[in-house]
Amino acid sequence: MKSNKLIILIAFTLFFASCENDLEIEPKQREDATLTLSTEAGVTNVLTGTYALAANGNAYGGRVLLYGDLLGVTGVTATTDFRWRGTFGELSQMYNKLMLANNVIIQGTYARYYQIINASNTVIENIDKVKDPDRRATMIGEANFLRSLAYFDLVRFFAKPYESGKANTQLGVVIRPKAIYDFNVDLSKERSTVDEVYKVIIDGLNLAYTNLPEENDFYADKYSAKALLARVYLQQGNYPAARDAAHDVIENSGHGLSVKYADAFNHDTDKTEDIFAIQITKQTGVNDVVTFYASEDKGGRGGDFSIRDPYLDKFTDPNDDRAHFNYENPANGRILTSKYTDQFADVGIIRLAEMYLIRAEANFQAGTAIGNTPLDDINIIRTRANAENLTTVTLDDILLERQLELAMEGFLIHDIKRTKQSIASQNSKGEPRLLTYNANELVFPIPIAEMDANKLITQNPGYGQ
């Protein structure tokens, strides 16, 4: 029931709401940390507050999905699949690949990720207050899942991409292994390598998988952790591990594809396809994908992010439901996705269709057929969409199917980077340029506030020091 969902901004859990001295966000109220963490109820509320932090608009309440799309869209109007026409200058910087280190939206998201990490660490370090061993294990699992989720998007946005077969010693992000209770001390620390950050993510998700139950209401469960592991392994190019993780979720989680493609979206309670979703209510939050992708009458800004013909032309079957899962905004004529038309719907983070696509790609790359052949997995997805089945399948077919199925769900830039594609763009003078998958312009800057507070941290190339 919606009334049982998270209460975002539980004030007394936010005593830890700063991640760095100059990134502190003042909570509405404070409670002494010692008092909060001295009881099982207090630690439980910190965990609830961690979900609340994740549900914020500048994290998994929607904007993280938008970032992935903005960075991945070509800036050449004539050929772009999607177009950004919003008035937020900070978001336009992402679309134009001309980001600045003082971008306050990037700064806010960076801070939010570290708030999630710090809150998760706080739960783990004070878990002894929870007496029931099963509940204690579940809470440890949830905290590790949320922490790994935050680190994964931090390292994907704020560092050069992981490259399979390489040492990945490029700078990742700062690892904070312990909770921070006093922000008045010097917290300066250099960034760990990308490889080290991925190890923290994977270790945390494996621990979460071990500790979490198979069912956990709308909170993270065992298969939320395994599904995120499949996504992480795919990003690494570790195809056998990605395949096995996705297969586990498909076969054992109890989740199924929605009967209709449209049924996978715009609902305020978890449905069969939802492996993990962020809960939004009228009392507690804003669905920020609706904000930027929807028309005014559906709670959005008119469709800042819209669909163009080059994307629609990728659908070769006129019966494919996904080709028509959009609408025209009568106010401005923009073609908008129908995935986000309810401003109080949950924000889907992981759904089962992605697992079929991961298993198909990973099996193809590994030359295996664990659970199913790549062709059959792709046709399962196409059948649900009423699209004609393929008779053979190539890697390009599988990657195209990801675009048709998962478009505007935040995957674009991450798929470009892991498959080593390039993006056509323009420089500050309006001259054409081609950005490779590992270009400096496709990595977020470390925020100025962090640079000022952290004496040891290194800025990303292209943003000064």
RODO-2510 file (C-alpha; in nm, 4 decimals, decimal comma):
residues 465
     n   res          X          Y          Z
     1     m     0,0000     0,0000     0,0000
     2     k     0,1193     0,3484    -0,0807
     3     s     0,0505     0,4682     0,2716
     4     n     0,3078     0,2209     0,4021
     5     k     0,5909     0,3554     0,1885
     6     l     0,8947     0,5495     0,2934
     7     i     0,8655     0,8868     0,4565
     8     i     1,1309     1,0886     0,2798
     9     l     1,3363     1,3340     0,4843
    10     i     1,3019     1,1641     0,8196
    11     a     1,4693     1,4515     0,9933
    12     f     1,6282     1,2787     1,2875
    13     t     1,8108     1,0335     1,0632
    14     l     1,9876     1,3104     0,8795
    15     f     2,2424     1,4063     1,1414
    16     f     2,4945     1,2525     0,9034
    17     a     2,3669     1,4404     0,5990
    18     s     2,7017     1,5939     0,5072
    19     c     2,9680     1,4010     0,3189
    20     e     3,2358     1,6691     0,3125
    21     n     3,2808     1,9925     0,5064
    22     d     3,1784     2,2246     0,2241
    23     l     2,9057     1,9941     0,0933
    24     e     2,7010     1,9968     0,4105
    25     i     2,3265     2,0164     0,3614
    26     e     2,1560     2,1492     0,6701
    27     p     1,8732     1,9196     0,7827
    28     k     1,5494     2,0638     0,9095
    29     q     1,6015     1,9222     1,2564
    30     r     1,8815     1,7443     1,4402
    31     e     1,9018     1,4809     1,7055
    32     d     2,2175     1,3931     1,8951
    33     a     2,3932     1,1084     1,7150
    34     t     2,4701     0,9219     2,0361
    35     l     2,1023     0,9147     2,1286
    36     t     1,9873     0,8095     1,7826
    37     l     2,2377     0,5269     1,7546
    38     s     2,1902     0,3905     2,1050
    39     t     1,8698     0,2029     2,0235
    40     e     1,7500    -0,0486     1,7709
    41     a     1,4722     0,1898     1,6665
    42     g     1,7251     0,4636     1,6027
    43     v     1,9472     0,2469     1,3820
    44     t     1,6413     0,1172     1,1976
    45     n     1,5343     0,4728     1,1290
    46     v     1,8785     0,5575     0,9933
    47     l     1,8356     0,2754     0,7416
    48     t     1,4919     0,4048     0,6482
    49     g     1,6483     0,7466     0,6079
    50     t     1,9107     0,5983     0,3762
    51     y     1,6356     0,4868     0,1398
    52     a     1,4908     0,8351     0,1749
    53     l     1,8196     0,9898     0,0684
    54     a     1,8312     0,7580    -0,2321
    55     a     1,4766     0,8591    -0,3266
    56     n     1,5713     1,2251    -0,3540
    57     g     1,5256     1,3781    -0,6983
    58     n     1,8980     1,4399    -0,7481
    59     a     1,9706     1,0700    -0,6969
    60     y     1,7457     0,7736    -0,7670
    61     g     1,4284     0,9778    -0,7551
    62     g     1,4847     1,0308    -1,1253
    63     r     1,7651     1,2645    -1,2186
    64     v     2,0353     0,9967    -1,2345
    65     l     1,8425     0,8409    -1,5243
    66     l     1,8327     1,1767    -1,7000
    67     y     2,2081     1,2241    -1,6617
    68     g     2,2751     0,8961    -1,8392
    69     d     2,0613     1,0052    -2,1315
    70     l     2,1915     1,3620    -2,1540
    71     l     2,5549     1,2533    -2,1641
    72     g     2,4831     0,9854    -2,4233
    73     v     2,2819     1,1908    -2,6734
    74     t     2,4554     1,3250    -2,9795
    75     g     2,4528     1,7033    -3,0001
    76     v     2,3984     1,7037    -3,3770
    77     t     2,0333     1,7997    -3,4171
    78     a     1,9857     1,6407    -3,7587
    79     t     2,0812     1,2916    -3,6431
    80     t     2,0079     1,2797    -3,2715
    81     d     1,7655     1,0167    -3,1403
    82     f     1,6600     1,2444    -2,8555
    83     r     1,6763     1,6138    -2,7892
    84     w     1,7131     1,8276    -2,4799
    85     r     1,5312     2,1611    -2,4830
    86     g     1,5215     2,2355    -2,1139
    87     t     1,6157     2,5661    -1,9570
    88     f     1,8366     2,4302    -1,6782
    89     g     2,1821     2,5498    -1,7742
    90     e     2,3548     2,2878    -1,5619
    91     l     2,1701     2,0069    -1,7425
    92     s     2,2332     2,1688    -2,0802
    93     q     2,6039     2,1464    -2,0001
    94     m     2,5667     1,7672    -1,9892
    95     y     2,3759     1,7575    -2,3166
    96     n     2,6357     1,9787    -2,4869
    97     k     2,9293     1,7967    -2,3195
    98     l     3,0551     2,1324    -2,1908
    99     m     3,0342     2,0770    -1,8158
   100     l     3,1908     2,3133    -1,5630
   101     a     3,3385     2,2272    -1,2252
   102     n     3,0987     2,4683    -1,0527
   103     n     2,7890     2,2884    -1,1858
   104     v     2,5615     2,2940    -0,8796
   105     i     2,3415     2,0068    -0,9995
   106     i     2,6439     1,7803    -1,0332
   107     q     2,7611     1,8995    -0,6914
   108     g     2,4261     1,8135    -0,5358
   109     t     2,4266     1,4626    -0,6784
   110     y     2,7860     1,4026    -0,5712
   111     a     2,6944     1,5067    -0,2174
   112     r     2,3812     1,2910    -0,2197
   113     y     2,5743     0,9786    -0,3170
   114     y     2,8141     1,0286    -0,0270
   115     q     2,5250     1,0901     0,2106
   116     i     2,3877     0,7498     0,1087
   117     i     2,7294     0,5922     0,1626
   118     n     2,7772     0,7562     0,5013
   119     a     2,4300     0,6598     0,6188
   120     s     2,4884     0,3015     0,5048
   121     n     2,8189     0,2912     0,6932
   122     t     2,6422     0,4259     1,0000
   123     v     2,3900     0,1414     0,9927
   124     i     2,6596    -0,1226     0,9490
   125     e     2,8745     0,0131     1,2321
   126     n     2,5835     0,0278     1,4770
   127     i     2,4072    -0,2925     1,3780
   128     d     2,4832    -0,4514     1,7168
   129     k     2,1853    -0,2538     1,8552
   130     v     1,9558    -0,4794     1,6502
   131     k     1,8924    -0,7917     1,8557
   132     d     1,7099    -1,0227     1,6158
   133     p     1,9771    -1,2004     1,4045
   134     d     1,7566    -1,2296     1,0959
   135     r     1,6631    -0,8625     1,1074
   136     r     2,0268    -0,7715     1,1690
   137     a     2,1377    -0,9692     0,8626
   138     t     1,8693    -0,8083     0,6471
   139     m     1,9692    -0,4579     0,7531
   140     i     2,3362    -0,5304     0,6822
   141     g     2,2331    -0,6525     0,3386
   142     e     2,0216    -0,3468     0,2648
   143     a     2,2948    -0,1068     0,3757
   144     n     2,5516    -0,2839     0,1583
   145     f     2,3159    -0,2802    -0,1405
   146     l     2,2506     0,0944    -0,1090
   147     r     2,6174     0,1738    -0,0565
   148     s     2,7190    -0,0322    -0,3614
   149     l     2,4482     0,1316    -0,5712
   150     a     2,5836     0,4759    -0,4815
   151     y     2,9471     0,3820    -0,5455
   152     f     2,8571     0,2281    -0,8815
   153     d     2,7015     0,5463    -1,0147
   154     l     2,9705     0,7617    -0,8586
   155     v     3,2451     0,5716    -1,0394
   156     r     3,0499     0,5590    -1,3671
   157     f     2,9855     0,9323    -1,3756
   158     f     3,2929     1,0761    -1,2036
   159     a     3,5687     0,8535    -1,3439
   160     k     3,6971     0,7202    -1,6748
   161     p     3,5231     0,3962    -1,7711
   162     y     3,6245     0,0508    -1,6577
   163     e     3,7937    -0,1330    -1,9452
   164     s     3,7957    -0,5118    -1,9584
   165     g     4,1403    -0,6670    -1,9715
   166     k     4,3171    -0,3600    -1,8350
   167     a     4,4510    -0,2771    -1,4883
   168     n     4,2014     0,0095    -1,4450
   169     t     4,4389     0,2126    -1,2333
   170     q     4,2787     0,5385    -1,3497
   171     l     4,1392     0,7463    -1,0654
   172     g     3,7943     0,6426    -0,9519
   173     v     3,6294     0,8081    -0,6524
   174     v     3,7050     0,8479    -0,2827
   175     i     3,6231     0,5352    -0,0838
   176     r     3,4842     0,6062     0,2620
   177     p     3,4969     0,2704     0,4463
   178     k     3,3858     0,4122     0,7813
   179     a     3,0998     0,6351     0,8909
   180     i     3,1840     1,0004     0,9475
   181     y     3,0306     1,1508     1,2602
   182     d     3,2426     1,4649     1,2927
   183     f     3,2697     1,6855     0,9861
   184     n     3,4881     1,9427     1,1590
   185     v     3,8011     1,7302     1,1210
   186     d     4,0171     1,7112     0,8094
   187     l     3,8613     1,4469     0,5843
   188     s     4,1039     1,4925     0,2966
   189     k     4,1649     1,1776     0,0946
   190     e     4,2729     1,0927    -0,2597
   191     r     4,0523     0,8972    -0,4950
   192     s     4,0989     0,5216    -0,5150
   193     t     4,1452     0,3547    -0,8521
   194     v     3,8509     0,2456    -1,0644
   195     d     3,9495    -0,1170    -1,0038
   196     e     3,9480    -0,0657    -0,6260
   197     v     3,6057     0,0994    -0,6354
   198     y     3,4583    -0,1851    -0,8412
   199     k     3,5956    -0,4330    -0,5877
   200     v     3,4147    -0,2481    -0,3073
   201     i     3,0930    -0,2520    -0,5131
   202     i     3,1110    -0,6224    -0,5933
   203     d     3,2108    -0,7258    -0,2410
   204     g     2,9219    -0,5227    -0,1010
   205     l     2,6691    -0,6750    -0,3394
   206     n     2,7865    -1,0291    -0,2713
   207     l     2,7527    -0,9618     0,1007
   208     a     2,4072    -0,8165     0,0400
   209     y     2,3043    -1,1222    -0,1620
   210     t     2,4164    -1,3505     0,1209
   211     n     2,2350    -1,1567     0,3925
   212     l     1,9142    -1,0432     0,2246
   213     p     1,5949    -1,2493     0,2183
   214     e     1,4284    -1,3567    -0,1045
   215     e     1,1399    -1,1207    -0,0322
   216     n     1,1647    -0,7876     0,1492
   217     d     0,8526    -0,5903     0,0605
   218     f     0,9545    -0,2898    -0,1525
   219     y     1,3018    -0,2720     0,0024
   220     a     1,6093    -0,4320    -0,1530
   221     d     1,6058    -0,8110    -0,1445
   222     k     1,8456    -1,0881    -0,2435
   223     y     1,7651    -1,0578    -0,6114
   224     s     1,7942    -0,6805    -0,6139
   225     a     2,1565    -0,7348    -0,5159
   226     k     2,2127    -1,0090    -0,7740
   227     a     2,0479    -0,8024    -1,0500
   228     l     2,2713    -0,5053    -0,9728
   229     l     2,5673    -0,7429    -0,9768
   230     a     2,4660    -0,8516    -1,3276
   231     r     2,4660    -0,4858    -1,4345
   232     v     2,8052    -0,4238    -1,2721
   233     y     2,9642    -0,7317    -1,4306
   234     l     2,8267    -0,6343    -1,7721
   235     q     2,9793    -0,2867    -1,7335
   236     q     3,3114    -0,4561    -1,6621
   237     g     3,2834    -0,6862    -1,9627
   238     n     3,2877    -0,9880    -1,7299
   239     y     3,0389    -1,1792    -1,9406
   240     p     3,0348    -1,5170    -1,7621
   241     a     2,9679    -1,3485    -1,4269
   242     a     2,7047    -1,1160    -1,5772
   243     r     2,5362    -1,4098    -1,7462
   244     d     2,5254    -1,6197    -1,4303
   245     a     2,3943    -1,3351    -1,2158
   246     a     2,1204    -1,2459    -1,4629
   247     h     2,0292    -1,6144    -1,4997
   248     d     1,9935    -1,6502    -1,1224
   249     v     1,7493    -1,3572    -1,1140
   250     i     1,5457    -1,4809    -1,4106
   251     e     1,5181    -1,8372    -1,2824
   252     n     1,4901    -1,7919    -0,9066
   253     s     1,3611    -1,4476    -0,8131
   254     g     0,9947    -1,5099    -0,8831
   255     h     0,9777    -1,1981    -1,1000
   256     g     0,8192    -1,2116    -1,4431
   257     l     0,7756    -0,9845    -1,7404
   258     s     0,4612    -0,7733    -1,7359
   259     v     0,1997    -0,9067    -1,9747
   260     k     0,2099    -0,5843    -2,1752
   261     y     0,5039    -0,3512    -2,2243
   262     a     0,2993    -0,0590    -2,0928
   263     d     0,2331    -0,2476    -1,7697
   264     a     0,5996    -0,2159    -1,6730
   265     f     0,5603     0,1580    -1,6116
   266     n     0,3517     0,4166    -1,4273
   267     h     0,2454     0,2280    -1,1173
   268     d     0,2715     0,3235    -0,7516
   269     t     0,3202    -0,0278    -0,6106
   270     d     0,5822    -0,2764    -0,7204
   271     k     0,4692    -0,5059    -1,0003
   272     t     0,6021    -0,8411    -1,1154
   273     e     0,8714    -0,6903    -1,3380
   274     d     1,0126    -0,4585    -1,0703
   275     i     1,3295    -0,5998    -0,9172
   276     f     1,4054    -0,2717    -0,7409
   277     a     1,2168     0,0552    -0,7582
   278     i     1,2279     0,3822    -0,5677
   279     q     0,9038     0,4586    -0,3896
   280     i     0,7423     0,7982    -0,4483
   281     t     0,4248     0,9276    -0,2812
   282     k     0,2209     1,2470    -0,2829
   283     q     0,3458     1,3170     0,0673
   284     t     0,7097     1,2284     0,0288
   285     g     0,8751     1,3119    -0,2969
   286     v     0,8910     1,4068    -0,6607
   287     n     0,9398     1,1715    -0,9533
   288     d     1,2041     1,3651    -1,1439
   289     v     1,1903     1,1554    -1,4595
   290     v     0,8335     1,2772    -1,4948
   291     t     0,9570     1,6312    -1,4316
   292     f     1,1863     1,6281    -1,7349
   293     y     1,0259     1,3735    -1,9690
   294     a     0,6521     1,4473    -1,9375
   295     s     0,4065     1,7081    -2,0605
   296     e     0,2650     1,9718    -1,8290
   297     d    -0,0702     1,7982    -1,7878
   298     k     0,1087     1,4864    -1,6626
   299     g     0,3176     1,6713    -1,4052
   300     g     0,6204     1,7528    -1,6186
   301     r     0,7815     2,0626    -1,7660
   302     g     0,6478     2,0034    -2,1146
   303     g     0,8985     1,7451    -2,2263
   304     d     1,2465     1,8884    -2,1822
   305     f     1,3758     1,5546    -2,3132
   306     s     1,1942     1,4481    -2,6287
   307     i     1,2016     1,1757    -2,8947
   308     r     1,3006     1,2412    -3,2546
   309     d     1,2463     1,0490    -3,5776
   310     p     1,5939     0,8867    -3,5915
   311     y     1,5021     0,6878    -3,2801
   312     l     1,1549     0,5934    -3,4048
   313     d     1,3074     0,4817    -3,7352
   314     k     1,4980     0,2098    -3,5485
   315     f     1,1724     0,0186    -3,5074
   316     t     1,1366    -0,1874    -3,8244
   317     d     0,8217    -0,3712    -3,7164
   318     p     0,5125    -0,1445    -3,7248
   319     n     0,3416    -0,3748    -3,4733
   320     d     0,6101    -0,3239    -3,2080
   321     d     0,4305    -0,1721    -2,9078
   322     r     0,7456     0,0118    -2,8068
   323     a     0,7460     0,2107    -3,1295
   324     h     0,4125     0,3632    -3,0314
   325     f     0,4704     0,3981    -2,6590
   326     n     0,4841     0,7758    -2,6835
   327     y     0,2537     1,0741    -2,7270
   328     e     0,2568     1,4221    -2,8712
   329     n     0,2469     1,7106    -2,6292
   330     p    -0,0386     1,9276    -2,7606
   331     a     0,1252     2,2363    -2,6138
   332     n     0,4447     2,2207    -2,8204
   333     g     0,4274     1,9213    -3,0551
   334     r     0,7150     1,7352    -2,8925
   335     i     0,7056     1,3557    -2,9005
   336     l     0,7422     1,2270    -2,5451
   337     t     0,7883     0,8837    -2,3947
   338     s     0,4886     0,7224    -2,2267
   339     k     0,7170     0,5607    -1,9669
   340     y     0,6761     0,8543    -1,7303
   341     t     0,3236     0,9926    -1,7178
   342     d     0,2382     0,9646    -1,3468
   343     q     0,4195     1,2109    -1,1238
   344     f     0,3591     0,9926    -0,8185
   345     a     0,4607     0,6618    -0,9762
   346     d     0,7611     0,4733    -0,8501
   347     v     1,0928     0,5253    -1,0269
   348     g     1,2020     0,1931    -1,1715
   349     i     1,5715     0,1244    -1,1164
   350     i     1,6016    -0,2429    -1,2175
   351     r     1,3415    -0,4453    -1,4068
   352     l     1,3456    -0,8020    -1,5314
   353     a     1,3627    -0,7171    -1,9015
   354     e     1,7160    -0,5887    -1,8434
   355     m     1,8162    -0,9291    -1,7049
   356     y     1,7037    -1,1054    -2,0243
   357     l     1,9041    -0,8571    -2,2281
   358     i     2,2112    -0,9026    -2,0087
   359     r     2,1867    -1,2811    -2,0283
   360     a     2,1467    -1,2659    -2,4064
   361     e     2,4469    -1,0376    -2,4558
   362     a     2,6654    -1,2183    -2,2051
   363     n     2,5838    -1,5619    -2,3479
   364     f     2,6577    -1,4308    -2,6973
   365     q     2,9897    -1,2811    -2,5943
   366     a     3,0893    -1,5930    -2,3994
   367     g     2,9731    -1,8334    -2,6712
   368     t     2,7386    -2,0113    -2,4299
   369     a     2,3686    -2,0762    -2,3892
   370     i     2,3224    -2,0855    -2,0130
   371     g     1,9490    -2,0741    -1,9384
   372     n     1,8591    -1,9936    -2,2968
   373     t     2,0091    -1,9053    -2,6317
   374     p     2,0679    -1,5351    -2,7023
   375     l     1,8155    -1,5575    -2,9857
   376     d     1,5441    -1,7004    -2,7623
   377     d     1,6034    -1,4407    -2,4893
   378     i     1,5787    -1,1576    -2,7407
   379     n     1,2616    -1,3074    -2,8829
   380     i     1,1087    -1,3307    -2,5354
   381     i     1,1492    -0,9544    -2,5096
   382     r     1,0204    -0,8964    -2,8621
   383     t     0,7211    -1,1257    -2,8165
   384     r     0,6076    -0,9282    -2,5125
   385     a     0,6223    -0,6126    -2,7282
   386     n     0,4287    -0,7793    -3,0143
   387     a     0,7344    -0,7422    -3,2363
   388     e     0,8147    -1,0019    -3,5002
   389     n     1,0620    -1,2611    -3,3759
   390     l     1,4135    -1,2704    -3,5204
   391     t     1,5414    -1,5838    -3,6930
   392     t     1,9070    -1,5130    -3,6213
   393     v     2,0776    -1,2729    -3,3852
   394     t     2,4038    -1,0772    -3,3932
   395     l     2,5685    -0,8638    -3,1272
   396     d     2,4411    -0,5551    -3,3070
   397     d     2,0874    -0,6971    -3,2874
   398     i     2,1214    -0,7450    -2,9128
   399     l     2,2572    -0,3948    -2,8565
   400     l     1,9801    -0,2501    -3,0725
   401     e     1,7233    -0,4412    -2,8670
   402     r     1,8629    -0,2746    -2,5535
   403     q     1,7975     0,0630    -2,7163
   404     l     1,4440    -0,0308    -2,8170
   405     e     1,3557    -0,1785    -2,4783
   406     l     1,5484     0,0384    -2,2300
   407     a     1,5585     0,3807    -2,3963
   408     m     1,5187     0,6778    -2,1638
   409     e     1,5878     0,4646    -1,8579
   410     g     1,9390     0,6000    -1,8005
   411     f     2,1472     0,3375    -1,9817
   412     l     2,2623     0,5350    -2,2843
   413     i     2,6005     0,6787    -2,1803
   414     h     2,6963     0,3653    -1,9879
   415     d     2,6301     0,1419    -2,2886
   416     i     2,8267     0,3793    -2,5111
   417     k     3,1232     0,3633    -2,2773
   418     r     3,1278    -0,0130    -2,2254
   419     t     3,0916    -0,0834    -2,5993
   420     k     3,3494     0,1846    -2,6837
   421     q     3,1369     0,3924    -2,9166
   422     s     3,1805     0,7602    -3,0010
   423     i     2,9425     1,0565    -2,9776
   424     a     2,9121     1,3352    -3,2332
   425     s     2,9031     1,6728    -3,0624
   426     q     3,0093     2,0350    -3,0957
   427     n     3,2684     2,2384    -2,9113
   428     s     3,2080     2,5734    -2,7439
   429     k     3,2463     2,7466    -3,0836
   430     g     2,9809     2,5297    -3,2442
   431     e     3,2376     2,3328    -3,4440
   432     p     3,1763     1,9580    -3,4906
   433     r     3,3782     1,7123    -3,2866
   434     l     3,3736     1,3387    -3,2229
   435     l     3,4037     1,2314    -2,8602
   436     t     3,5414     0,8851    -2,7957
   437     y     3,3951     0,6669    -2,5204
   438     n     3,6711     0,7709    -2,2785
   439     a     3,6776     1,1429    -2,3614
   440     n     3,7311     1,3881    -2,0754
   441     e     3,4062     1,5609    -2,1717
   442     l     3,2024     1,2494    -2,0846
   443     v     3,3178     1,2452    -1,7225
   444     f     3,1636     1,4666    -1,4545
   445     p     3,3993     1,7125    -1,2844
   446     i     3,4792     1,6688    -0,9178
   447     p     3,2727     1,9570    -0,7697
   448     i     3,4536     2,2755    -0,6734
   449     a     3,3163     2,2458    -0,3197
   450     e     3,4821     1,9055    -0,2848
   451     m     3,8060     2,0347    -0,4319
   452     d     3,8073     2,3181    -0,1777
   453     a     3,7345     2,0895     0,1178
   454     n     3,9544     1,7941     0,0234
   455     k     4,3213     1,8935     0,0037
   456     l     4,4327     1,5571    -0,1401
   457     i     4,1795     1,4928    -0,4131
   458     t     4,2714     1,5177    -0,7822
   459     q     4,0405     1,6842    -1,0318
   460     n     3,9369     1,5049    -1,3514
   461     p     4,1295     1,5991    -1,6682
   462     g     3,9930     1,8997    -1,8522
   463     y     3,8564     2,0825    -1,5481
   464     g     4,1669     2,2458    -1,4035
   465     q     4,2993     2,1746    -1,0578
***
